[in-house]
Amino acid sequence: DVKVTQSSRYLVKRTGEKVFLECVQDMDHENMFWYRQDPGLGLRLIYFSYDVKMKEKGDIPEGYSVSREKKERFSLILESASTNQTSMYLCASSQGASQPQHFGDGTRLSIL
Amino acid sequence: AQTVTQSQPEMSVQEAETVTLSCTYDTSESNYYLFWYKQPPSRQMILVIRQEAYKQQNATENRFSVNFQKAAKSFSLKISDSQLGDTAMYFCAFMTASKLTFGTGTRLQVTL
């Protein structure tokens, strides 16, 4: 089974802090994704990556950046956290253009 | 741009009964995939069922089946013999070029 591991289940940070959310997958998948999930809005794509050192903006990239130095690891960075970034963050990975995405357990991030 | 609409924010069904969750989508693409994901209170997103747009036959996975109407751009999920463990948030999702677009979800409660 594919395992997608997010480093923290819950995280509390302060406004203005630089925040790192880490995601690791163990199936050598090419594609990795970061979403945020908010009530009534579903999941929205922040950034994705098709390969190492490669990144593409999703639908809501403002205020975020990403890093993919190794194939198995995809990091989401909040450069200067703000309260409107309080949300659930989900990481996913997939292999190929037609394959389903496999998700991690999510990180519930609170910015105070 | 693709959009996915789930018009039922909440539904309830009694154990052993059948329930249908609706989903419509809008796209100009001809080659795409459709998914239903389940998110129980444990938060992990779990793939329920997958449908290729080029296949006319409706996908089935045990108690879960879909009614895929390509011309109407409709993709509903039928859950037969509902079980308490089916209680979850259900998301319909559209995929093209590896990217998923999600609906806003339907919260399903299975009752005794």
Chai-1 contact restraints between the chains, C-beta under 6 A:
chainA,res_idxA,chainB,res_idxB,connection_type,confidence,min_distance_angstrom,max_distance_angstrom,comment,restraint_id
A,N31,B,S98,contact,1.0,0.0,6.0,A-B,restraint_1
A,G40,B,T104,contact,1.0,0.0,6.0,A-B,restraint_2
A,G42,B,F102,contact,1.0,0.0,6.0,A-B,restraint_3
A,G42,B,G103,contact,1.0,0.0,6.0,A-B,restraint_4
A,G42,B,T104,contact,1.0,0.0,6.0,A-B,restraint_5
A,G42,B,G105,contact,1.0,0.0,6.0,A-B,restraint_6
A,L43,B,F102,contact,1.0,0.0,6.0,A-B,restraint_7
A,A97,B,S98,contact,1.0,0.0,6.0,A-B,restraint_8
A,P100,B,L47,contact,1.0,0.0,6.0,A-B,restraint_9
A,P100,B,R50,contact,1.0,0.0,6.0,A-B,restraint_10
A,F103,B,M45,contact,1.0,0.0,6.0,A-B,restraint_11
A,D105,B,R43,contact,1.0,0.0,6.0,A-B,restraint_12
A,D105,B,Q44,contact,1.0,0.0,6.0,A-B,restraint_13
A,G106,B,R43,contact,1.0,0.0,6.0,A-B,restraint_14
